[in-house]
Structures are given as structure tokens and as C-alpha cells.
């Protein structure tokens, strides 16, 4: 965002790792990402609004076949 209320963090391979937003003067995490050994997104996590995180696993099934599943 142009107003500086959003921060994005990247790893050494320039992959997005997490995103934060400024709310009432504090930085709040919005999303977090992890990758598998081949560099594909393995899961995403987002705050659940109750102080915890909700995770979603992305299952690779081929060239254009992605599936979102709750993390176990």
C-alpha cells in the first residue's frame, strides 16, 4: 500500500514469507507462507481472530491441479 500500512517479508530466494498490516499503531500478521523442497507453496496460515492461526495446506497434484485442505 502506498500509505506504508502494509509490510511484506521475503526469504533469501525472494519468496513471500509473511505479510503484516498496521492497525491502531501496531503491526498485525495477516498471512504466513511455507514452501516445499521444490519451491512450491506448501501451506498458508492466517490469524483466526481468536489469537491463533488457521492453516491451509496446498496439495500439488500436477501442472494445474492445486487443492486447498485444512492442515491436520
KAVENSUL-V700418 format. One record per residue. N is the residue number from 1. PSI is psi in radians with two decimals (none if undefined). Layout:
BEGIN
n=<N;N>
psi=<PSI;PSI>
END
This chain:
BEGIN
n=<1;2;3;4;5;6;7;8;9;10;11;12;13;14;15;16;17;18;19;20;21;22;23;24;25;26;27;28;29;30;31;32;33;34;35;36;37;38;39;40;41;42;43;44;45;46;47;48;49;50;51;52;53;54;55;56;57;58;59;60;61;62;63;64;65;66;67;68;69;70;71;72>
psi=<2.54;-0.36;0.02;0.30;0.14;2.31;2.43;2.37;2.42;2.70;-3.06;-0.29;0.23;0.59;2.40;2.22;-0.78;2.82;2.39;2.64;2.50;2.14;2.09;0.71;-0.06;2.64;2.20;2.28;2.36;-0.84;2.70;2.51;2.55;2.72;2.66;-3.10;-0.37;0.12;0.11;2.63;2.17;-0.66;2.80;2.68;2.51;2.66;2.50;0.02;-0.05;0.38;-0.01;-2.93;2.55;2.19;2.55;2.22;2.44;2.06;2.11;2.19;0.23;-2.97;-0.76;0.50;1.59;2.52;2.33;2.25;2.55;2.49;2.54;none>
END
